[in-house]
Amino acid sequence: MTHDQAYVWDDGVKVETPNIDSLARDGVLFSSFYASSPLCTPSRASLMTGLYPKFTGAWKNHAPLNEGIPTYASALKKLKYQTGFMGK
C-alpha cells in the first residue's frame, strides 16, 4: 500500500484482500480505461444511458439528466427489477 493510502492505518500495515486477489488471479484484468468525460456527472450520465454527455443534458457536474432519457435502470425496471440510485 502506498504511503498516502496507508496514513489511515499507519505505515507498514498489510491489508489482506483475498477477494480482490482472487479477481486479479482468476478474473479479468483491465489495462486500459476510457471515459466519455473527465467530469464525474457527465461520465456517470454516459454510463447510465449509453449516450455522450452532450446528449444527456448532464454535460457538467451537478446537471440533471434530460427527462425521458432511458437508463439501464429503466430497462431493468421494465423487467421487474427493483432499482435505485445513490451518490458516491
Residue pairs with C-beta under 8 A, 6 or more apart in sequence:
1 13
1 14
1 15
3 11
6 12
6 13
9 15
35 43
35 46
36 42
36 43
36 46
36 52
36 53
37 43
37 46
37 53
39 53
39 60
39 61
40 61
41 58
41 60
41 61
41 62
41 63
42 53
42 56
42 58
42 59
42 60
42 61
42 63
43 53
44 58
45 51
45 53
45 56
45 57
45 58
45 65
46 52
46 53
46 56
48 65
48 71
48 72
48 73
49 55
49 56
49 65
49 69
49 70
49 71
49 72
50 72
51 69
53 59
56 65
56 66
56 69
57 63
57 64
57 65
57 66
57 69
58 64
58 65
58 66
65 71
73 83
73 84
73 85
74 83
76 83
77 83
